Amino acid sequence: MVSYQLTIQDISSHLISLTLSFQPTSSVHQLSMPAWLPGSYMIRDFAKHIVSISASDVNGSLELTQLDKQCWQLKCRNAPVSVKYVVYAYDLSVRAAYVDDEVAVLNPAALCLNVSELSQTPHQILFAKPTASATENWRVATALSPVNSTPFLDFGTYQATDYASLIDSPILAGIFSVQQFSINNVPHYVVVTGNNLTDLPRFTNDLQQICQQQLQVFKTLPADLNQYWFLLWVTEQGYGGLEHQFSTLLLCNRYDLPAKNMKEPDDNYQQLLALCSHEYFHTWWVKRLKPAEFHPYKLDTEQYSRQLWIYEGFTSYFDDLALVQSGLIRPERYLTQLEKTISRVTRSPSDALQSLADSSFNAWTKFYKQDENAINAVVSYYAKGALLAFCLEGALRKQGSSLQDICRHMYQHYLTSGTDEHSLFNSLTAMGFSELAGQARDWACQSNPLPLADAASQLGLTLNFRPALDHADFGGLDNKEDHALPAYLAAGVKVQQGLVTVNQIIAGGAAAQAGVMVGDQLLALAGWKITEQTLPQLLKRLELATQQPLVVYRKDRLLTLQLPVQVAAAKIACLQFTDALKATSWLQQAVTIPPAATEGPTAPVTS
């Protein structure tokens, strides 16, 4: 048995003290902290948050030598060992540890040292109740098993079968509400921190419908799933989620939760439901079935895979789809979300530069460490992976099958071994779709745009593209204005120190043609002052196909550039239902075809 005693030492200083205890099995053990957490492919260096560490036994201090940034060598005697250390816990994310007077969010991967040679033994955590008055009514929620008569949702002792299971089980402590429902007799708990102006029964009911819908993809729950926890950490500002074997830890804004008497999900609540849907799909798709290279996980360094587009991309496809298939959102709202996904990919020059397989492999250094040039260089294996799933769905339904069939085949055939780079294509071939397997391989391994219009047609849709109205335009038909389309800067801006500052430039666009650089402060265009409010107005009023002087500060220099006034290339997605039968079969909701949309004003398309 390896055991940890965890105590919140100082809430205001965000310090957690831990005592690691074990009986040594050799004269030397290595203690190590993971460098990253499964599901989040970036080196996190959790050990950097250790403030102090020492070791002893009944005979006194033990020699503890740090070997690298996350590993210590411990010389032992033939007596039980006690390692005391303190961790700073103030990471406002779902990946590490955070403590304040309202909540404690504890990922054991960021707190619990691994003991070499003992990682396969049972591990226990004794979580002592904090003594601060603010924590008087705190409770504990986790998928770890309570032992030693620890009451449900209370402080005490919790156990995992081994170290890998321990660090895959986040712990949430604080004031929270708990709701419960069952799927195939497996209890599902919905834990929501704080006191919120929300409709928790509605949220719970909606989650149950989503879980039932995701179950339909695989037809059965994982054989070992005996419980599931939605651990929802509600904050003033935040968003994210991370999948675990028997739970998910989620971070959301307080107003993402549904308001009482809300008739249908607004954008914020829809986004939260999609996040929950995404993480629950991972219960099958990455927590059980996973790339073979993750058998087992090696958490001391990067672990590369070219398959993340399958696991995150397919999950991103099914997460929104589950909302409409379960009837929580209307088909038209689903199309709006799909337009955004398409537009985020097609408007980015990276769509023709980086393949999905390469994006997956380089997630550690590119996708998870994006800079201002990411729009030109990095393909999202989430978004474009979802679009590849969309293309597969269209092609498979045309041939009487579906992407669900392929996912079930992969789950049944590769659950034990894990998948390699060819498994998806082999499953397609095995099910009689050898030509599609070759096409899918090209879609994933080459840096070319996907055949989205063909897929849309096969699913009862038409897909057209129009110029962007501004940098925040991600889709839909524009019927708001009846004048010509505005000029497009093809750059992202934000206000810094009162000046409109460029933080992103799309390669080949107007700003790039003018020689604008990231960091330039925009002062005047065509002789008129630029502010956050006036820039879009100027772009609407300037004459197209002209060159206009653009005055900028670049560091401490004043420059005048020549900006070509032009509309954007047609890369923003517009979707419409055109075949009710196909669309209804796909979305499992009745689809009606609206009257033909009036075509809006157009302008010459330029690059």
C-alpha positions as CSV (number, residue, x, y, z in Angstrom):
1,M,0.0,0.0,0.0
2,V,1.2,3.5,-0.9
3,S,-0.7,6.2,1.1
4,Y,-0.9,10.0,1.0
5,Q,-2.2,12.2,3.7
6,L,-3.5,15.4,2.1
7,T,-4.1,18.6,4.1
8,I,-5.0,22.1,3.0
9,Q,-2.3,23.8,4.9
10,D,-3.1,27.5,4.1
11,I,-6.0,28.6,2.0
12,S,-5.0,32.2,1.6
13,S,-1.5,31.1,0.5
14,H,-2.9,28.2,-1.6
15,L,-0.7,25.6,0.0
16,I,-1.3,21.9,0.3
17,S,0.8,19.7,2.5
18,L,1.2,16.0,1.7
19,T,2.7,13.1,3.5
20,L,3.6,10.1,1.3
21,S,4.1,6.8,3.3
22,F,5.2,3.4,2.1
23,Q,7.3,0.4,3.1
24,P,10.4,0.3,0.8
25,T,11.1,-2.8,-1.2
26,S,14.7,-1.9,-2.0
27,S,17.5,0.4,-0.7
28,V,16.8,3.0,-3.3
29,H,13.5,4.2,-4.7
30,Q,12.8,7.0,-7.2
31,L,10.0,9.5,-6.5
32,S,8.6,11.3,-9.5
33,M,5.8,13.6,-10.5
34,P,4.1,13.3,-14.0
35,A,5.2,15.9,-16.5
36,W,1.8,15.8,-18.3
37,L,-1.7,14.6,-17.9
38,P,-3.4,12.1,-20.4
39,G,-5.8,14.0,-22.6
40,S,-3.8,17.3,-22.5
41,Y,-0.8,16.9,-24.7
42,M,1.6,19.5,-23.4
43,I,4.4,19.2,-20.8
44,R,3.0,20.8,-17.6
45,D,5.9,20.1,-15.3
46,F,3.7,19.7,-12.2
47,A,6.7,19.2,-10.0
48,K,7.6,22.9,-10.3
49,H,4.9,23.6,-7.8
50,I,6.6,21.6,-5.0
51,V,7.7,24.2,-2.5
52,S,9.6,22.0,-0.1
53,I,10.3,18.3,0.3
54,S,12.0,16.0,2.9
55,A,12.1,12.3,3.8
56,S,12.5,10.4,7.0
57,D,11.8,7.1,8.9
58,V,11.7,6.2,12.5
59,N,15.5,6.4,12.6
60,G,15.7,10.0,11.3
61,S,16.2,11.8,8.1
62,L,16.8,10.0,4.8
63,E,18.9,11.1,1.9
64,L,16.7,12.6,-0.9
65,T,18.5,13.8,-4.0
66,Q,16.8,15.6,-6.9
67,L,17.8,14.0,-10.2
68,D,16.0,16.2,-12.7
69,K,13.0,18.6,-12.8
70,Q,10.5,16.0,-11.7
71,C,12.4,13.1,-10.1
72,W,14.1,12.4,-6.8
73,Q,16.3,9.5,-5.6
74,L,15.5,8.3,-2.1
75,K,17.9,6.1,-0.1
76,C,15.9,3.9,2.3
77,R,16.5,1.8,5.3
78,N,14.4,-1.3,6.1
79,A,11.7,0.8,7.8
80,P,8.5,2.6,6.6
81,V,9.2,5.8,4.8
82,S,7.6,9.2,5.3
83,V,8.0,11.9,2.6
84,K,6.7,15.3,3.5
85,Y,6.2,18.0,0.9
86,V,4.2,21.1,0.2
87,V,2.6,22.0,-3.1
88,Y,1.5,25.5,-4.3
89,A,-2.1,25.1,-5.7
90,Y,-3.3,28.0,-7.7
91,D,-3.9,26.7,-11.3
92,L,-7.2,27.9,-12.6
93,S,-7.7,25.0,-15.0
94,V,-8.9,21.4,-15.0
95,R,-5.4,20.0,-15.3
96,A,-3.6,20.7,-11.9
97,A,-4.6,21.9,-8.4
98,Y,-6.3,24.9,-7.1
99,V,-7.4,26.0,-3.6
100,D,-9.2,29.0,-2.3
101,D,-11.9,29.7,0.3
102,E,-14.7,28.5,-2.0
103,V,-13.3,25.3,-3.6
104,A,-10.4,22.8,-3.8
105,V,-9.8,21.2,-7.2
106,L,-7.3,18.5,-6.9
107,N,-5.8,16.4,-9.7
108,P,-3.7,13.7,-8.0
109,A,-1.3,13.8,-11.1
110,A,-0.3,17.3,-9.9
111,L,0.0,16.3,-6.2
112,C,0.9,12.7,-5.7
113,L,4.5,11.5,-6.2
114,N,4.9,8.1,-7.8
115,V,7.1,5.6,-6.0
116,S,9.2,3.4,-8.3
117,E,8.5,-0.4,-8.1
118,L,5.2,0.3,-6.2
119,S,3.1,1.9,-9.0
120,Q,1.0,-1.3,-9.4
121,T,0.0,-1.6,-5.7
122,P,-3.1,0.0,-4.2
123,H,-2.9,3.7,-3.4
124,Q,-4.9,5.5,-0.7
125,I,-5.5,9.2,0.0
126,L,-6.5,10.4,3.4
127,F,-8.1,13.8,2.8
128,A,-8.3,15.6,6.1
129,K,-11.1,18.1,6.5
130,P,-9.7,21.7,6.5
131,T,-9.9,23.6,9.8
132,A,-10.7,27.0,8.3
133,S,-14.2,28.3,9.2
134,A,-14.9,28.9,5.5
135,T,-14.8,25.1,4.9
136,E,-17.2,24.1,7.6
137,N,-19.9,22.9,5.1
138,W,-17.5,21.5,2.5
139,R,-18.0,18.1,1.0
140,V,-15.9,15.8,-1.3
141,A,-16.8,14.4,-4.7
142,T,-14.6,12.0,-6.6
143,A,-14.8,8.7,-8.4
144,L,-12.2,7.2,-6.1
145,S,-13.6,4.5,-3.8
146,P,-14.3,5.5,-0.2
147,V,-12.8,3.1,2.3
148,N,-12.3,2.8,6.1
149,S,-15.9,3.7,6.7
150,T,-15.6,7.1,4.9
151,P,-19.2,8.4,4.4
152,F,-20.4,9.2,0.9
153,L,-19.3,12.7,-0.2
154,D,-17.3,13.2,3.0
155,F,-13.7,13.8,4.0
156,G,-11.8,10.6,4.8
157,T,-9.9,7.9,3.0
158,Y,-10.2,7.1,-0.7
159,Q,-8.5,4.3,-2.6
160,A,-7.4,3.5,-6.2
161,T,-6.3,0.1,-7.5
162,D,-2.9,1.5,-8.7
163,Y,-1.1,4.8,-9.3
164,A,-2.4,5.1,-12.9
165,S,-6.0,4.9,-11.5
166,L,-5.2,7.4,-8.8
167,I,-4.0,10.1,-11.1
168,D,-7.0,9.5,-13.4
169,S,-9.4,10.5,-10.6
170,P,-9.8,14.2,-9.8
171,I,-11.2,15.3,-6.5
172,L,-13.5,18.2,-6.0
173,A,-14.1,19.7,-2.5
174,G,-16.2,22.6,-1.4
175,I,-19.9,23.6,-1.3
176,F,-21.7,22.0,-4.2
177,S,-25.1,20.5,-5.3
178,V,-25.5,16.9,-6.3
179,Q,-28.0,15.4,-8.8
180,Q,-28.1,11.8,-9.9
181,F,-29.5,9.8,-12.8
182,S,-28.8,6.3,-14.1
183,I,-27.9,4.9,-17.6
184,N,-28.3,1.2,-17.9
185,N,-28.3,1.0,-14.1
186,V,-25.0,2.8,-13.8
187,P,-25.2,5.8,-11.4
188,H,-24.2,9.1,-12.9
189,Y,-23.6,12.0,-10.5
190,V,-23.8,15.7,-11.5
191,V,-21.8,17.9,-9.0
192,V,-22.0,21.6,-9.4
193,T,-20.0,23.9,-7.2
194,G,-21.4,27.0,-5.5
195,N,-24.8,28.5,-5.2
196,N,-26.0,29.4,-8.7
197,L,-29.0,31.1,-10.2
198,T,-29.7,28.0,-12.3
199,D,-32.1,25.2,-13.1
200,L,-30.1,22.2,-11.9
201,P,-32.9,19.6,-12.6
202,R,-33.1,20.8,-16.2
203,F,-29.3,20.6,-16.5
204,T,-29.3,17.1,-15.1
205,N,-32.1,16.0,-17.4
206,D,-30.4,17.4,-20.4
207,L,-27.1,15.6,-19.5
208,Q,-29.1,12.3,-19.2
209,Q,-30.4,12.7,-22.7
210,I,-26.9,13.4,-24.0
211,C,-25.5,10.3,-22.3
212,Q,-28.3,8.2,-23.7
213,Q,-27.6,9.5,-27.1
214,Q,-23.8,8.8,-26.9
215,L,-24.6,5.3,-25.7
216,Q,-26.4,4.7,-29.0
217,V,-23.1,5.1,-30.9
218,F,-21.5,2.1,-29.1
219,K,-24.7,0.3,-28.1
220,T,-23.3,-0.5,-24.7
221,L,-21.5,1.2,-21.8
222,P,-17.9,0.2,-21.2
223,A,-17.8,-3.1,-19.3
224,D,-15.9,-1.7,-16.3
225,L,-18.0,1.5,-16.0
226,N,-19.7,1.2,-12.6
227,Q,-20.1,5.0,-11.9
228,Y,-19.6,8.3,-13.6
229,W,-19.1,11.8,-12.2
230,F,-19.6,15.2,-13.9
231,L,-17.5,17.4,-11.6
232,L,-18.5,21.0,-12.6
233,W,-16.3,23.8,-11.2
234,V,-18.3,27.0,-11.7
235,T,-16.3,30.2,-11.8
236,E,-16.6,33.9,-12.8
237,Q,-14.7,33.2,-16.0
238,G,-13.4,30.0,-17.3
239,Y,-14.0,27.1,-19.8
240,G,-12.6,23.7,-20.3
241,G,-12.9,20.0,-19.6
242,L,-10.7,16.9,-19.2
243,E,-11.8,13.3,-19.6
244,H,-11.1,10.6,-17.0
245,Q,-11.9,6.9,-16.7
246,F,-14.9,7.3,-14.4
247,S,-15.4,11.1,-14.4
248,T,-14.8,14.4,-16.1
249,L,-13.6,17.6,-14.5
250,L,-15.3,20.6,-16.1
251,L,-14.7,24.4,-15.8
252,C,-17.4,26.8,-16.8
253,N,-18.7,30.4,-16.4
254,R,-21.5,30.8,-13.9
255,Y,-23.9,32.1,-16.6
256,D,-23.2,29.1,-18.9
257,L,-25.6,27.2,-16.7
258,P,-29.3,27.3,-17.7
259,A,-31.4,30.1,-16.4
260,K,-34.7,29.1,-14.8
261,N,-37.6,29.0,-17.3
262,M,-35.1,29.0,-20.3
263,K,-37.1,27.8,-23.3
264,E,-34.2,26.5,-25.4
265,P,-30.5,26.6,-24.8
266,D,-28.8,29.9,-25.5
267,D,-25.3,30.0,-27.0
268,N,-23.6,29.7,-23.6
269,Y,-25.6,26.8,-22.3
270,Q,-25.4,25.1,-25.7
271,Q,-21.6,25.4,-25.5
272,L,-21.6,23.9,-22.0
273,L,-23.8,21.0,-23.1
274,A,-21.5,20.3,-26.0
275,L,-18.5,20.3,-23.6
276,C,-20.2,17.7,-21.4
277,S,-21.1,15.7,-24.4
278,H,-17.5,15.8,-25.7
279,E,-16.1,14.6,-22.4
280,Y,-18.6,11.8,-22.0
281,F,-17.9,10.5,-25.5
282,H,-14.3,10.1,-24.4
283,T,-15.5,7.5,-21.9
284,W,-15.3,5.1,-24.8
285,W,-13.2,7.0,-27.2
286,V,-9.7,7.6,-25.7
287,K,-10.2,6.5,-22.1
288,R,-10.8,2.8,-23.2
289,L,-10.1,2.6,-26.9
290,K,-6.9,4.6,-27.5
291,P,-3.8,4.8,-29.7
292,A,-1.5,1.8,-29.2
293,E,1.4,4.1,-28.4
294,F,-0.5,5.1,-25.2
295,H,-0.3,1.5,-24.0
296,P,0.9,2.4,-21.4
297,Y,1.1,6.1,-20.9
298,K,4.6,7.4,-20.2
299,L,4.1,10.6,-18.3
300,D,7.7,11.6,-17.9
301,T,8.1,13.0,-21.4
302,E,6.2,13.6,-24.7
303,Q,4.4,10.6,-26.1
304,Y,3.7,11.1,-29.8
305,S,0.8,9.9,-31.9
306,R,-0.5,10.8,-35.3
307,Q,-4.0,9.7,-34.4
308,L,-5.2,12.5,-32.2
309,W,-7.4,13.8,-35.0
310,I,-9.4,10.5,-34.8
311,Y,-9.9,10.7,-31.1
312,E,-10.4,14.5,-30.6
313,G,-11.8,15.1,-34.1
314,F,-14.4,12.4,-34.1
315,T,-15.4,13.3,-30.5
316,S,-15.8,16.9,-31.6
317,Y,-18.1,15.7,-34.4
318,F,-20.3,13.6,-32.1
319,D,-20.5,16.1,-29.3
320,D,-22.6,18.7,-31.1
321,L,-24.4,16.0,-33.1
322,A,-25.7,14.4,-29.9
323,L,-27.4,17.7,-28.9
324,V,-29.5,17.8,-32.0
325,Q,-30.1,14.0,-32.2
326,S,-31.3,14.0,-28.6
327,G,-33.7,16.9,-29.4
328,L,-32.0,19.5,-27.1
329,I,-31.4,21.9,-29.9
330,R,-33.1,22.5,-33.2
331,P,-31.5,21.3,-36.5
332,E,-31.1,25.0,-37.5
333,R,-29.0,25.7,-34.4
334,Y,-26.9,22.7,-35.2
335,L,-26.2,24.0,-38.7
336,T,-25.1,27.3,-37.2
337,Q,-22.5,25.5,-35.1
338,L,-21.4,23.4,-38.0
339,E,-20.9,26.6,-40.1
340,K,-18.6,27.9,-37.4
341,T,-16.6,24.8,-37.4
342,I,-16.2,24.8,-41.2
343,S,-15.4,28.5,-41.3
344,R,-12.7,28.3,-38.7
345,V,-10.9,25.7,-40.8
346,T,-11.5,27.0,-44.3
347,R,-10.6,30.6,-43.6
348,S,-7.2,29.6,-42.2
349,P,-4.3,29.3,-44.6
350,S,-3.1,26.4,-42.5
351,D,-5.8,24.3,-44.1
352,A,-3.6,23.8,-47.1
353,L,-0.3,23.6,-45.2
354,Q,-0.5,21.1,-42.4
355,S,-2.1,17.6,-42.4
356,L,-4.2,16.3,-39.7
357,A,-1.7,13.5,-39.0
358,D,1.1,16.1,-38.6
359,S,-1.0,18.3,-36.5
360,S,-1.6,15.4,-34.1
361,F,2.1,14.5,-34.0
362,N,3.1,18.1,-33.3
363,A,0.4,18.8,-30.8
364,W,3.0,19.1,-28.0
365,T,4.8,22.0,-29.6
366,K,2.4,23.6,-32.1
367,F,-1.3,23.0,-31.3
368,Y,-0.9,23.4,-27.5
369,K,1.6,26.3,-27.8
370,Q,0.0,28.4,-30.4
371,D,1.3,31.9,-31.2
372,E,0.1,34.7,-33.4
373,N,1.1,32.8,-36.6
374,A,-1.0,29.7,-35.7
375,I,-3.8,30.6,-38.1
376,N,-1.3,30.4,-40.9
377,A,0.6,27.3,-39.8
378,V,-1.4,25.1,-37.4
379,V,-4.5,23.0,-38.3
380,S,-6.8,22.1,-35.5
381,Y,-7.1,18.4,-35.2
382,Y,-10.3,19.0,-33.2
383,A,-12.0,21.1,-35.8
384,K,-10.7,19.7,-39.1
385,G,-10.8,16.2,-37.5
386,A,-14.5,16.8,-36.9
387,L,-14.9,17.9,-40.6
388,L,-13.2,14.7,-41.7
389,A,-15.7,12.8,-39.6
390,F,-18.5,14.8,-41.3
391,C,-17.1,13.8,-44.7
392,L,-16.9,10.1,-43.7
393,E,-20.5,10.4,-42.4
394,G,-21.7,11.6,-45.8
395,A,-19.9,9.0,-47.8
396,L,-20.9,6.2,-45.5
397,R,-24.6,7.1,-45.4
398,K,-24.6,7.3,-49.2
399,Q,-23.6,3.6,-49.1
400,G,-26.1,2.6,-46.4
401,S,-23.8,2.8,-43.4
402,S,-22.8,5.4,-40.9
403,L,-19.8,6.7,-38.9
404,Q,-21.4,5.1,-35.8
405,D,-20.9,1.7,-37.4
406,I,-17.2,2.4,-38.0
407,C,-16.7,3.6,-34.4
408,R,-18.3,0.4,-33.0
409,H,-16.2,-1.8,-35.3
410,M,-13.0,-0.1,-34.1
411,Y,-14.1,-0.3,-30.4
412,Q,-14.8,-4.0,-30.7
413,H,-11.7,-4.9,-32.6
414,Y,-9.0,-2.7,-31.1
415,L,-10.1,-2.1,-27.5
416,T,-7.4,-4.4,-26.0
417,S,-4.5,-3.7,-28.4
418,G,-5.1,0.0,-29.1
419,T,-5.2,1.5,-32.6
420,D,-2.3,2.2,-34.9
421,E,-2.2,4.7,-37.8
422,H,-3.9,2.2,-40.1
423,S,-6.7,1.0,-37.9
424,L,-9.4,3.3,-39.0
425,F,-8.7,2.6,-42.7
426,N,-8.5,-1.1,-42.0
427,S,-11.9,-1.0,-40.3
428,L,-13.4,0.8,-43.3
429,T,-11.9,-1.8,-45.6
430,A,-13.1,-4.7,-43.4
431,M,-16.6,-3.3,-43.6
432,G,-16.5,-3.1,-47.4
433,F,-15.5,0.5,-48.0
434,S,-12.0,0.0,-49.4
435,E,-12.2,3.0,-51.8
436,L,-13.4,5.3,-49.0
437,A,-10.5,4.0,-46.8
438,G,-8.0,5.2,-49.4
439,Q,-9.8,8.6,-49.6
440,A,-9.8,9.0,-45.9
441,R,-6.1,8.2,-45.7
442,D,-5.5,11.0,-48.2
443,W,-7.7,13.4,-46.2
444,A,-5.8,12.7,-43.0
445,C,-2.3,12.5,-44.3
446,Q,-2.3,15.3,-47.0
447,S,-2.6,19.0,-46.4
448,N,-5.5,19.6,-48.8
449,P,-9.0,21.0,-48.2
450,L,-11.7,18.4,-47.5
451,P,-14.6,17.6,-49.9
452,L,-17.1,19.4,-47.6
453,A,-19.6,20.3,-50.3
454,D,-19.9,16.7,-51.4
455,A,-20.4,15.5,-47.9
456,A,-23.0,18.2,-47.2
457,S,-25.0,17.1,-50.3
458,Q,-25.0,13.5,-49.1
459,L,-26.5,14.6,-45.8
460,G,-29.2,16.8,-47.3
461,L,-27.5,20.1,-47.2
462,T,-26.0,22.7,-49.6
463,L,-22.7,24.3,-48.7
464,N,-21.7,27.7,-50.2
465,F,-19.0,30.1,-49.2
466,R,-19.1,33.9,-49.0
467,P,-16.6,36.6,-48.1
468,A,-16.1,37.4,-44.4
469,L,-17.7,40.5,-43.0
470,D,-15.1,40.9,-40.3
471,H,-12.5,38.9,-38.4
472,A,-15.1,37.6,-36.0
473,D,-17.4,36.3,-38.8
474,F,-17.6,32.5,-38.8
475,G,-20.6,31.7,-40.8
476,G,-24.3,32.0,-41.8
477,L,-26.1,34.1,-44.4
478,D,-25.9,37.8,-44.1
479,N,-29.3,39.4,-44.5
480,K,-28.7,42.3,-42.1
481,E,-27.5,45.0,-44.5
482,D,-28.4,45.8,-48.0
483,H,-25.2,47.6,-49.1
484,A,-22.0,46.3,-50.6
485,L,-19.8,44.0,-48.5
486,P,-17.2,45.8,-46.4
487,A,-13.5,45.7,-47.1
488,Y,-11.6,43.1,-45.1
489,L,-8.5,43.8,-43.1
490,A,-7.6,40.1,-42.8
491,A,-6.1,40.7,-39.4
492,G,-7.1,40.3,-35.8
493,V,-6.9,43.4,-33.5
494,K,-7.3,44.2,-29.9
495,V,-7.1,47.4,-27.9
496,Q,-3.8,47.8,-25.9
497,Q,-3.0,50.9,-24.0
498,G,-5.9,52.6,-25.8
499,L,-4.6,51.8,-29.3
500,V,-5.9,49.3,-31.8
501,T,-3.1,46.7,-32.0
502,V,-2.6,43.9,-34.5
503,N,-2.4,40.5,-32.9
504,Q,-2.9,38.2,-35.9
505,I,-2.4,38.5,-39.6
506,I,-3.9,36.1,-42.2
507,A,-1.3,35.2,-44.8
508,G,-2.1,36.7,-48.3
509,G,-4.8,39.1,-47.0
510,A,-5.0,42.8,-47.3
511,A,-3.0,43.6,-44.1
512,A,-0.3,41.2,-45.2
513,Q,-0.1,42.7,-48.7
514,A,0.3,46.1,-47.1
515,G,3.2,44.9,-45.0
516,V,1.4,45.2,-41.6
517,M,3.1,43.2,-38.8
518,V,1.9,41.7,-35.6
519,G,2.3,44.3,-32.9
520,D,1.6,47.3,-35.2
521,Q,-0.6,50.0,-33.6
522,L,-3.1,51.3,-36.1
523,L,-3.5,55.0,-36.0
524,A,-5.2,56.3,-39.1
525,L,-6.7,54.9,-42.4
526,A,-7.4,57.2,-45.4
527,G,-6.7,60.2,-43.2
528,W,-9.2,59.2,-40.5
529,K,-8.4,58.2,-36.9
530,I,-8.6,54.5,-36.1
531,T,-10.4,53.4,-32.9
532,E,-12.1,50.1,-32.1
533,Q,-15.4,51.7,-33.1
534,T,-14.3,53.5,-36.2
535,L,-12.2,50.8,-37.9
536,P,-15.2,48.7,-39.0
537,Q,-17.0,51.8,-40.1
538,L,-14.1,52.9,-42.3
539,L,-13.8,49.5,-43.9
540,K,-17.5,49.7,-44.8
541,R,-17.2,53.1,-46.4
542,L,-13.9,53.1,-48.3
543,E,-14.1,52.5,-52.0
544,L,-13.2,49.0,-53.1
545,A,-10.2,48.3,-55.4
546,T,-8.3,51.3,-54.1
547,Q,-5.1,51.8,-52.1
548,Q,-5.5,53.8,-48.9
549,P,-2.7,55.1,-46.6
550,L,-2.6,53.3,-43.3
551,V,-0.6,55.0,-40.5
552,V,0.9,52.8,-37.8
553,Y,3.3,52.8,-34.9
554,R,5.8,49.9,-35.2
555,K,7.6,49.9,-31.9
556,D,8.8,53.5,-31.7
557,R,8.6,54.3,-35.5
558,L,5.8,56.1,-37.3
559,L,5.1,54.4,-40.7
560,T,2.6,54.9,-43.6
561,L,1.7,51.8,-45.5
562,Q,-0.6,51.3,-48.5
563,L,-3.6,49.1,-47.7
564,P,-5.5,47.5,-50.6
565,V,-9.2,48.0,-50.0
566,Q,-10.8,44.6,-50.9
567,V,-13.4,42.2,-49.7
568,A,-12.3,38.8,-48.3
569,A,-12.0,35.6,-50.2
570,A,-15.2,33.5,-50.1
571,K,-14.3,31.1,-47.3
572,I,-17.1,31.6,-44.8
573,A,-19.6,28.7,-44.7
574,C,-23.3,29.0,-45.4
575,L,-25.4,25.8,-45.0
576,Q,-29.0,25.2,-45.9
577,F,-31.2,22.2,-45.7
578,T,-32.2,21.0,-49.2
579,D,-33.2,17.3,-48.7
580,A,-35.5,16.8,-45.7
581,L,-35.4,13.0,-46.0
582,K,-31.6,12.7,-45.9
583,A,-31.2,15.4,-43.2
584,T,-33.9,13.8,-41.0
585,S,-32.3,10.4,-41.2
586,W,-28.9,11.9,-40.2
587,L,-30.0,14.2,-37.4
588,Q,-32.8,12.0,-36.1
589,Q,-35.0,15.1,-35.9
590,A,-37.7,16.2,-38.3
591,V,-36.2,18.7,-40.8
592,T,-38.3,21.1,-42.9
593,I,-37.0,22.9,-45.9
594,P,-37.3,26.7,-45.6
595,P,-38.3,28.9,-48.5
596,A,-35.4,29.7,-50.8
597,A,-33.3,32.3,-49.2
598,T,-33.0,35.7,-50.9
599,E,-29.5,36.0,-52.2
600,G,-27.6,38.9,-50.5
601,P,-25.3,41.4,-52.3
602,T,-22.1,40.0,-53.6
603,A,-18.8,41.5,-54.5
604,P,-15.8,40.3,-56.5
605,V,-13.9,37.7,-54.7
606,T,-10.2,38.4,-54.2
607,S,-7.5,36.5,-52.3
